[in-house]
């Protein structure tokens, strides 16, 4: 697909502003009605999903040129999908896909940001989108007695992800995950220092071909291992392996699961049972790429029929965020004795983004921290003493937002609480 393939979607935008807010029936008060961090922060229509659709139409009609201001609007977006899902509450049209294509077109025409170029160069040369010596990628698991799936076959692959491998604060979650999987008797394997980057964040930033190249490379490695299941703790990796690879028609029969899905399954099978009481009142944050963007990709081939309204032949099913991973992490939290789960106003497909996606954390860290701070305020308003989530990027950005503000609010990965109870 290309930007012009979404011309009708972009022309359909009537500036109703549904892309800026959660649906009315989900509203619980005036404080938490917004769904798009970009328009909420910058307060000008251009920064909304609909505004970017207008940019797309203007670029196709050659009524708009690439300028620094255009690039500022295009790249100050977390690609969290909030605009897309809120629009689809009532409409059959794509919003996030044209935003992706805007970035892809910018890259193809040479209009990029230096910091993003540098990150993708790291992917090309080092196989990682997080800065770090490739030789040190496996340091987190050096002392672990786990098979290397690049050398011997395994049934299940555990993929830690770039941020976890290079950030020592994240090692505890990866190690806890492997410990629990071993305890459950899972035939698990890791790639140690040879673990590849999923490439998903390259796609979010507009570097589509680099993402596809990485996907092809990774699928060759996974197929050689003989693994049937890939489990990952990272929501971005989950989205890449499950959704993007399928979109590129590269995923094959590999079953992709998030650790929360897998642990929830193991609990139901009786292979893991939380017993120890963990006294805590927590709220759960739905990562965008695990939740609304994590539902299966839907392939469709047909044509649009223009009559008094747009219809599809054959009928087309749209991804509306309904079938993301929402219950498994909550099931795990509820299974832990002593833990009380309270919900925020914006949850599941209408969650507020943590702020770490789409390259914004790298290009505009102040905006990323502001977005995280807004979510932490919402979490604190529930009376919870900690926010629990299921993605290292969310944990990392929330912790950055808390630095130096004197708050005693805590951020946890679901696995941390689960391990304490096991």
C-alpha positions as CSV (number, residue, x, y, z in Angstrom):
1,X,0.0,0.0,0.0
2,X,1.0,3.6,-0.5
3,X,-0.3,7.0,0.6
4,X,-2.4,7.3,-2.6
5,X,-4.2,4.0,-1.7
6,X,-5.7,5.8,1.3
7,X,-6.9,8.8,-0.7
8,X,-10.6,8.0,-0.2
9,X,-10.1,7.4,3.6
10,X,-8.3,10.7,3.9
11,X,-10.9,12.6,1.8
12,X,-13.7,11.1,4.0
13,X,-12.5,13.0,7.1
14,X,-15.2,15.5,8.0
15,X,-13.3,17.1,10.9
16,X,-15.8,15.8,13.4
17,X,-12.9,15.5,16.0
18,X,-13.9,11.9,17.0
19,X,-10.2,11.2,16.6
20,X,-9.3,13.5,19.6
21,X,-11.6,12.0,22.2
22,X,-12.8,8.7,23.7
23,X,-16.4,7.8,22.7
24,X,-19.0,9.7,24.7
25,X,-20.4,6.6,26.4
26,X,-16.9,5.9,27.8
27,X,-16.5,9.3,29.4
28,X,-16.6,9.4,33.2
29,X,-15.6,13.0,33.7
30,X,-14.2,16.0,32.0
31,X,-10.6,15.3,33.0
32,X,-9.9,12.2,31.0
33,X,-11.8,12.6,27.7
34,X,-8.8,13.0,25.4
35,X,-7.3,10.0,23.5
36,X,-4.6,11.7,21.4
37,X,-1.6,13.1,23.2
38,X,-0.4,15.1,20.2
39,X,-3.5,17.3,19.8
40,X,-4.0,17.5,23.6
41,X,-0.4,18.9,24.0
42,X,-0.2,21.1,20.9
43,X,-3.8,22.2,20.7
44,X,-4.0,22.8,17.0
45,X,-6.0,20.6,14.6
46,X,-3.0,19.8,12.4
47,X,-1.6,17.7,15.2
48,X,-4.7,15.4,15.3
49,X,-5.4,12.3,13.2
50,X,-7.8,14.3,11.1
51,X,-5.2,17.1,10.7
52,X,-2.6,14.6,9.4
53,X,-5.2,13.2,7.0
54,X,-5.6,16.7,5.6
55,X,-1.8,16.9,5.2
56,X,-1.9,13.6,3.2
57,X,-4.6,14.9,0.8
58,X,-2.7,18.1,0.3
59,X,0.6,16.2,-0.4
60,X,-1.2,14.0,-3.0
61,X,-2.7,17.0,-4.7
62,X,0.7,18.8,-4.6
63,X,-0.8,21.7,-2.7
64,X,1.7,21.2,0.1
65,X,5.5,21.0,0.2
66,X,7.8,19.3,2.7
67,X,8.8,21.9,5.3
68,X,10.3,21.8,8.8
69,X,6.8,22.5,10.2
70,X,5.2,19.7,8.2
71,X,7.9,17.3,9.5
72,X,7.4,18.6,13.1
73,X,3.7,17.7,12.8
74,X,4.3,14.3,11.1
75,X,6.9,13.1,13.6
76,X,5.3,14.5,16.8
77,X,3.0,11.5,16.9
78,X,3.4,8.3,19.0
79,X,1.5,6.3,16.3
80,X,-0.4,4.9,19.3
81,X,-3.6,4.4,17.3
82,X,-5.9,6.2,19.7
83,X,-7.2,8.4,16.9
84,X,-7.7,5.4,14.6
85,X,-9.7,3.4,17.1
86,X,-11.9,6.3,18.3
87,X,-12.7,7.3,14.7
88,X,-13.6,3.6,13.9
89,X,-16.1,3.7,16.8
90,X,-18.5,5.0,14.2
91,X,-16.7,5.1,10.8
92,X,-15.3,2.5,8.4
93,X,-12.1,4.3,7.5
94,X,-8.4,4.1,8.2
95,X,-6.6,6.8,10.1
96,X,-3.4,5.2,11.4
97,X,-2.4,3.6,8.1
98,X,-2.3,6.9,6.3
99,X,-0.2,8.3,9.1
100,X,2.3,5.4,8.7
101,X,2.3,6.1,4.9
102,X,2.9,9.8,5.4
103,X,6.1,8.9,7.3
104,X,7.1,6.2,4.8
105,X,6.7,8.8,2.0
106,X,8.8,11.3,3.9
107,X,11.6,8.7,4.2
108,X,11.4,7.6,0.6
109,X,11.6,11.3,-0.5
110,X,14.6,12.0,1.8
111,X,12.7,14.1,4.4
112,X,13.8,12.5,7.6
113,X,15.1,13.6,11.0
114,X,18.8,13.0,11.8
115,X,18.2,11.3,15.1
116,X,15.8,8.7,13.5
117,X,18.3,8.2,10.7
118,X,21.0,7.4,13.3
119,X,18.7,4.9,15.1
120,X,17.9,3.0,11.9
121,X,21.6,3.0,10.9
122,X,22.1,1.2,14.2
123,X,19.5,-1.4,13.1
124,X,21.3,-1.8,9.7
125,X,24.8,-2.1,11.2
126,X,24.3,-3.6,14.7
127,X,20.9,-5.2,14.4
128,X,19.4,-3.1,17.2
129,X,17.5,0.1,17.6
130,X,18.8,0.7,21.1
131,X,22.3,2.0,21.4
132,X,24.7,-0.6,22.7
133,X,27.6,-2.8,21.8
134,X,26.3,-5.8,19.9
135,X,28.7,-8.1,21.8
136,X,27.1,-7.0,25.1
137,X,23.5,-7.8,24.1
138,X,23.6,-11.2,25.8
139,X,25.1,-10.0,29.1
140,X,21.7,-10.1,30.8
141,X,21.5,-13.9,30.5
142,X,25.2,-14.9,30.8
143,X,24.6,-16.8,34.1
144,X,21.4,-18.5,33.1
145,X,21.2,-22.2,32.2
146,X,18.9,-21.8,29.2
147,X,19.4,-23.4,25.8
148,X,20.5,-21.3,22.8
149,X,17.9,-21.8,20.0
150,X,20.4,-20.7,17.4
151,X,22.4,-23.9,18.2
152,X,19.8,-26.4,19.2
153,X,16.1,-26.8,18.6
154,X,13.4,-25.6,21.0
155,X,9.6,-25.6,21.1
156,X,9.3,-22.1,22.5
157,X,11.4,-19.0,21.8
158,X,11.7,-16.3,24.4
159,X,12.4,-12.9,22.9
160,X,13.5,-10.2,25.4
161,X,13.7,-7.2,23.0
162,X,16.4,-4.5,22.5
163,X,15.5,-2.3,25.4
164,X,15.5,-5.1,27.9
165,X,18.8,-6.5,26.6
166,X,20.6,-3.1,26.9
167,X,18.9,-1.7,30.0
168,X,20.0,-3.3,33.2
169,X,16.9,-2.1,35.1
170,X,14.9,-4.4,32.7
171,X,17.0,-7.6,33.2
172,X,15.0,-8.6,36.3
173,X,11.8,-9.0,34.3
174,X,13.4,-11.1,31.6
175,X,15.2,-13.3,34.2
176,X,11.9,-13.7,36.2
177,X,10.1,-14.6,33.0
178,X,12.6,-17.4,32.2
179,X,12.6,-18.7,35.7
180,X,8.8,-19.0,35.7
181,X,8.8,-20.7,32.3
182,X,11.3,-23.2,33.5
183,X,9.3,-23.8,36.7
184,X,6.3,-24.6,34.5
185,X,8.3,-27.1,32.5
186,X,8.4,-25.2,29.2
187,X,10.9,-26.2,26.6
188,X,12.3,-22.6,26.2
189,X,15.2,-21.2,24.2
190,X,16.9,-17.8,23.8
191,X,19.3,-16.4,21.3
192,X,21.6,-14.7,23.9
193,X,23.9,-12.1,22.1
194,X,22.5,-13.2,18.7
195,X,18.9,-12.1,19.5
196,X,17.7,-9.9,16.6
197,X,15.8,-6.7,16.8
198,X,12.1,-7.1,15.7
199,X,12.3,-4.1,13.4
200,X,8.9,-2.8,14.4
201,X,9.9,0.6,15.6
202,X,11.6,1.2,12.3
203,X,8.2,0.8,10.6
204,X,6.6,3.2,13.1
205,X,9.2,5.8,12.2
206,X,8.6,5.4,8.4
207,X,11.5,3.1,7.5
208,X,9.3,0.4,6.0
209,X,12.0,-1.3,3.9
210,X,14.3,-1.6,6.8
211,X,11.5,-3.2,8.8
212,X,10.8,-5.7,6.1
213,X,14.4,-6.6,5.7
214,X,14.7,-7.2,9.4
215,X,11.5,-9.3,9.4
216,X,12.8,-11.6,6.6
217,X,16.1,-12.0,8.4
218,X,14.4,-12.9,11.7
219,X,11.9,-15.4,10.2
220,X,14.9,-17.3,8.7
221,X,16.4,-17.6,12.2
222,X,13.1,-18.6,13.8
223,X,12.3,-21.2,11.2
224,X,15.7,-22.9,11.6
225,X,15.1,-23.3,15.4
226,X,12.0,-25.4,14.7
227,X,10.0,-23.4,17.3
228,X,6.3,-23.3,17.1
229,X,5.7,-20.5,19.6
230,X,7.5,-17.1,20.2
231,X,6.9,-15.5,23.5
232,X,8.0,-11.9,24.2
233,X,7.7,-9.4,27.1
234,X,7.8,-6.4,24.9
235,X,4.6,-5.0,23.4
236,X,6.4,-3.4,20.5
237,X,8.0,-6.7,19.6
238,X,4.7,-8.5,20.1
239,X,3.0,-6.1,17.6
240,X,5.9,-6.5,15.1
241,X,6.0,-10.3,15.2
242,X,2.2,-10.8,15.3
243,X,0.8,-8.0,13.3
244,X,3.4,-6.4,11.1
245,X,5.0,-9.7,10.0
246,X,1.5,-10.9,9.0
247,X,0.9,-7.7,7.2
248,X,4.1,-8.2,5.3
249,X,3.0,-11.9,4.7
250,X,6.1,-13.2,6.4
251,X,4.8,-14.6,9.7
252,X,4.0,-18.1,8.4
253,X,2.6,-20.5,11.1
254,X,4.7,-19.1,14.0
255,X,2.4,-18.5,17.0
256,X,3.2,-15.2,18.7
257,X,2.2,-14.7,22.4
258,X,2.9,-12.1,25.0
259,X,4.2,-13.3,28.3
260,X,0.9,-12.3,30.0
261,X,-1.0,-14.5,27.5
262,X,1.3,-17.4,28.1
263,X,1.4,-17.1,31.9
264,X,-2.4,-16.7,32.0
265,X,-2.6,-20.0,30.0
266,X,-0.2,-21.7,32.3
267,X,-2.2,-20.7,35.4
268,X,-5.4,-22.1,33.8
269,X,-3.5,-25.4,33.1
270,X,-2.4,-25.5,36.7
271,X,1.3,-25.4,35.8
272,X,1.8,-22.1,37.8
273,X,-0.1,-21.1,40.8
274,X,0.2,-17.8,42.7
275,X,0.3,-18.6,46.5
276,X,2.2,-16.0,48.4
277,X,0.2,-12.9,49.4
278,X,1.4,-9.6,47.8
279,X,-0.4,-6.7,49.5
280,X,-0.9,-3.9,47.0
281,X,-3.5,-1.7,45.4
282,X,-2.6,-1.3,41.8
283,X,-4.0,0.0,38.5
284,X,-3.2,-1.5,35.1
285,X,-2.0,0.4,32.0
286,X,-2.8,-1.1,28.6
287,X,0.2,-0.8,26.3
288,X,-1.0,0.5,22.9
289,X,0.9,-2.2,20.9
290,X,-0.4,-5.0,23.1
291,X,-4.0,-3.7,23.3
292,X,-5.7,-1.8,20.6
293,X,-2.9,-2.4,18.0
294,X,-2.2,-6.0,19.1
295,X,-5.3,-7.6,17.6
296,X,-4.6,-9.9,14.6
297,X,-4.1,-8.3,11.2
298,X,-7.0,-8.7,8.8
299,X,-6.1,-9.3,5.1
300,X,-8.6,-8.0,2.6
301,X,-8.6,-7.9,-1.2
302,X,-11.4,-6.3,-3.1
303,X,-12.6,-3.0,-4.4
304,X,-14.2,0.1,-3.1
305,X,-17.6,1.0,-4.7
306,X,-18.5,4.6,-4.7
307,X,-22.2,5.2,-4.5
308,X,-24.0,7.5,-2.1
309,X,-21.6,6.1,0.4
310,X,-18.4,4.0,0.2
311,X,-19.0,0.3,0.3
312,X,-16.6,-2.7,-0.1
313,X,-16.9,-5.7,-2.4
314,X,-16.5,-8.2,-0.8
315,X,-17.5,-6.8,2.6
316,X,-14.4,-5.7,4.6
317,X,-13.8,-6.1,8.4
318,X,-11.9,-3.3,10.1
319,X,-9.6,-3.7,13.0
320,X,-11.2,-1.6,15.8
321,X,-9.0,-2.6,18.7
322,X,-11.6,-4.8,20.3
323,X,-9.5,-8.0,20.1
324,X,-6.3,-6.8,21.6
325,X,-4.7,-8.4,24.7
326,X,-6.7,-7.0,27.6
327,X,-7.8,-9.7,29.9
328,X,-4.7,-12.0,30.3
329,X,-2.7,-9.3,32.3
330,X,-5.7,-8.5,34.4
331,X,-6.3,-12.2,35.1
332,X,-2.8,-12.6,36.3
333,X,-3.1,-9.5,38.6
334,X,-6.4,-10.7,40.0
335,X,-4.9,-14.2,40.6
336,X,-2.3,-12.8,43.0
337,X,-3.5,-13.0,46.6
338,X,-3.6,-9.7,48.3
339,X,-3.5,-7.5,45.2
340,X,-6.5,-5.2,44.6
341,X,-6.9,-4.0,41.0
342,X,-8.6,-0.6,40.4
343,X,-9.2,0.7,36.9
344,X,-8.4,4.1,35.4
345,X,-11.0,6.0,33.3
346,X,-9.3,5.3,30.0
347,X,-8.6,1.6,29.5
348,X,-8.4,-1.1,26.9
349,X,-8.8,0.2,23.3
350,X,-9.3,3.7,24.6
351,X,-6.2,3.9,26.8
352,X,-4.0,6.9,27.0
353,X,-0.5,6.2,25.5
354,X,2.6,6.1,27.7
355,X,4.4,8.4,25.3
356,X,7.3,6.1,24.3
357,X,6.2,5.1,20.7
358,X,6.7,6.3,17.2
359,X,10.2,7.7,17.7
360,X,8.9,10.6,19.9
361,X,10.9,9.6,22.9
362,X,14.0,10.0,20.7
363,X,13.0,13.2,18.8
364,X,11.0,15.0,21.5
365,X,11.7,13.5,24.9
366,X,10.0,16.4,26.7
367,X,6.7,15.6,24.9
368,X,7.2,11.9,25.7
369,X,7.6,12.6,29.4
370,X,4.6,15.0,29.4
371,X,2.5,12.2,28.0
372,X,3.7,9.7,30.6
373,X,3.1,12.3,33.4
374,X,-0.5,12.7,32.2
375,X,-1.1,9.0,32.5
376,X,0.6,8.8,35.9
377,X,-1.7,11.5,37.2
378,X,-4.7,9.5,36.0
379,X,-3.3,6.4,37.7
380,X,-2.8,8.3,41.0
381,X,-6.4,9.5,40.9
382,X,-7.6,5.9,41.3
383,X,-6.0,5.7,44.8
384,X,-3.6,3.1,43.6
385,X,-0.1,3.0,45.0
386,X,1.5,1.5,41.9
387,X,0.9,1.3,38.2
388,X,1.4,-2.1,36.6
389,X,1.9,-2.6,32.9
390,X,3.3,-5.2,30.4
391,X,5.9,-3.4,28.2
392,X,9.5,-2.3,29.0
393,X,9.0,0.8,26.9
394,X,6.1,1.9,29.1
395,X,7.9,1.1,32.3
396,X,11.0,3.0,31.1
397,X,9.1,6.1,30.0
398,X,6.9,6.2,33.2
399,X,10.0,5.9,35.3
400,X,11.7,8.8,33.4
401,X,8.6,10.9,34.0
402,X,8.8,10.2,37.8
403,X,12.5,11.1,38.0
404,X,13.1,14.0,40.4
405,X,9.5,14.8,41.2
406,X,9.6,13.4,44.7
407,X,6.7,11.0,44.1
408,X,6.6,7.6,45.9
409,X,4.4,6.1,43.1
410,X,5.8,2.8,41.8
411,X,5.9,1.3,38.4
412,X,5.9,-2.5,37.9
413,X,5.8,-5.0,35.1
414,X,3.1,-7.6,35.6
415,X,5.7,-10.3,35.8
416,X,7.4,-8.7,38.8
417,X,4.3,-9.0,40.9
418,X,3.5,-12.5,39.6
419,X,7.0,-13.8,40.5
420,X,6.7,-12.5,44.0
421,X,3.5,-14.5,44.5
422,X,5.1,-17.7,42.9
